[in-house]
């Protein structure tokens, strides 16, 4: 995994809490905390985008598409 060094500004109180967690060995260093926090936030944003996109789907239309797909697939299944 490649890494890049960056300079960021962090609220003083947040930094104190971050340092406390590093001091308690919850995380090995500040970089690990910031990297994990950024990854989690990005994942959360991506999940919420998907949820918002799904709000525009019509359940009846999606069900109809699924039934069309299932009907076609069933004909291709081998007989047991």
N, C-alpha and C positions, 0 to 999 in steps of 0.2 A: 504494500500500500504506500503510495507516495503522499507526502504531506507538504503543505505550503505554510510558511510563517506569515502571519498577519498581525496587524496592530488593531486592537478594538478598545473601545471605551466601555467600562462597566460601572454601574451604579456602586457607590462605596459600600452600601449595606449588602448588596448582592455579593460583592467581592468578599466581604467578611464571612458571609455564610458559605461561600464557595471554599474559602481557605479553611474554615472550620471542618468541612467535610473531608478535605484533603488531609488535614491534621488528624482527623479520626480514622484515617485510612479507608474511608468509604470509596475514595478514588485515589489513584496513584499520583496525580498531579492536576494542575489547573487545566492544562490542555485537554486531558481526558474528559473532564467535566464539561467544558465548553463544546468539545466535539460531540459527545453523547447528547447533550442538550439540543444542539443544532440538528442532529440527525432525527431525534424524536419530534422536534417541531416540524421539520420537513415532512416526515411521515404523517403527522396529524393533519397538516395542511392538505397533503395529497389525498388522504382518506375523506376529508370534508369536501374536497372538490368532487370526488366520485359520488359522494352522497348527494350533493347538490345536483349533479348531472342526472342521477337516478330519479330525482323528483320530477323531471320532465317526461319520464317514461309513462306511457299509458298501460296500466296493468292488463286490460283486456287485449290490447294489441300484442303485448309481450306474450301473453298466454296463447294467443292464436299462432304466433310465430313458433312457439315451443311445440304446439300440437302438430303443426305442419312438419316441423323437423322430426318429431318423434314418429309420425305416421310413415314418413319416407324411410326412416332408419329401421323400423320394425320389419318392413318388407325385405330388407337385406340381411336380417339376422338369420343364422342357421337354425334349423328345426332341431329340437332336442327330444 
